[in-house]
């Protein structure tokens, strides 16, 4: 059974840093795009950062230059390094493994990130 296990959330003051980790079991990560989403209270879920198999990345405009997504396929792990955090980054962050071919998509349970001013 595929599991998506996130960790690393927490509370931090504005300007601080956090690193989120996501381990995905029972899949071949090279066949999946790995994506971080977030959802703030009262708002829709939004894409934060994405990395595909060749390693190409793209980011939401709101986080460009502050967040970095990376992956290690040998460890089935993807990270989201978040620097210069702002109160508006406060949200539940979700890890998603989306198959590059076909509809398979796996989600983690989410991890809370709270940034205080």
C-alpha positions, 0 to 999 in steps of 0.5 A, a space after each residue: 500500500 502506498 504511503 505518503 509521509 510528511 514531516 518537518 512542519 512547525 511554528 517559526 517566526 517571520 524570516 525563519 526557515 523550515 524544511 519539510 520532508 516527504 517519504 513515499 513508499 511502494 512507488 518508483 519515484 522516477 515515474 512520478 512528479 512530486 508536488 508540494 501544495 498548501 492550503 491556508 484557512 478559508 482558501 483553496 489548495 494551491 501548488 507551491 513547488 513541483 519537481 519532475 523526473 529529470 529534475 526540472 522544477 517550478 514554483 508558485 510566484 509567491 515562493 520563488 527565490 525563497 523555497 527550494 524543492 529537491 528529491 532523492 529517488 534512491 530514498 524515495 524522498 522529496 524535500 521543501 526547503 523554506 527560507 525567509 518565511 512570511 506569515 502568509 506562508 502559514 498553511 497546511 502543506 501537502 505532499 503529492 505524488 502524481 503519476 507522469 502517465 495515468 491518473 494515479 495520485 497519492 496524497 499525504 496527510 498534511 503538515 502544519 506550518 505556522 509563521 508568526 510576525 
